[in-house]
Amino acid sequence: MFIKKLYNDLDTLVDEAMAGSRLIADDAEKYSRVLPNSRITVRRDKYKKPKGLVKLVGGGGAGHEGPPGTFIRPGGFDGMTTGDVFAAPSARQLFRMIQEIDDGSPIIMNVARHAGDVLNSTLCKQLCEANGINNVYLSIGGNDVASAPKERMNERRGSGGALSCSTVMAECGESVEEILRLAEKCNLRQRSYGVGIRPAIHPISGLPIMGDMPEDEIEMGIGVHGESSGKRIKLPRSRELAQIVLDILLEDMPVPSGEEIVFSLGGLGGMTWTELDIFYKDCYEILTYDYGLKIWRHRVGNAGTQELGGFTMSIGWPDDEIKKWMTTRIPMDNYPKD
């Protein structure tokens, strides 16, 4: 099947993309290394956390668009691994990563709630326990309001996000119990929602992601991989769509007027900056003037699924504890001076 994308070999597409991403990110080689014959990245020895500090690991499918990964570094994760395109890393792949970084310290696996990710992470934890590694914990997050009703929040899929404290807490020596507690609090105090505007082509199968879509329609409530909701509406103007999505999010998580929020607008790979600029302006005006909210922090950019046109919008409502950790500087005393 002919696929109109730049690549050399579909069998090596993920590995070549990883290699290119590391070349683009200037400090990737400084802070991290890739295990031989794998898609597993860990910190280099001199940038490993001291024994006793909580380690953080994660993983996910390949094929998501965005800037080169620089997650493995002081203040970031201790290990990451990549699966095939839009497919979770295998349990054995995750297990090998944990074996590589295990020094007896607590290890938290950060998992976005998607069926494959949850299944393989759970199997990995069982593998660890069967091999005497009993210090692994799962932190599973999901806040997509379109995927399950409010009364079943623990079934909501992972989709975007605006609040995060785990990496800085781990660097500062907080306990695994405290990190897990605050991760759950962050998850409960944020909401996300996805909209699909233009379909993309899967780089392996060559099939359209999100299916065929008429030029005058968009799809509401999609997942970050383009998972269809079946709910399509006529394409509205930017401000009207901003109002619709913000009303959905703030009905599910009412935030009192005058409060500060964190706002994230993540284009799903194929949004132009003109579109994002206009849409952010509309969201800002509605949040500020209609809802009376203050945007404490914001993040806008493309980081999604191939050339899929659309976005995931997230709103976080940080309390004082979350704000404290989100503004804490990473202590660098444990690492070499640059």
Protein Blocks (a to p, Z undefined) as FASTA:
>chain_A
ZZddddfblklmmmmmmmmmmmmmmmlmmmpccdehiabdcddfklcccehiacdddddd
ehiacdddfkbcghiafbdcdddehiacdfklmmmmmmmmpgoiacdddddddfklmmmm
mmmmmmmmmnopakbccddddfbfklocfklmmlpcceejjbdfklmmmmnopafklmmm
mmmmmmmmcccddddfbdcddfklopaehiaadfkbccehiafkopaehiacddddfklm
mmmmmmmmmmmmccdehiacddddddehjacfklmmmmmmmmmmmmmmmnopacfbdcdd
dddehjbgcdddddddddfklmmmmmpccdfklpccZZ
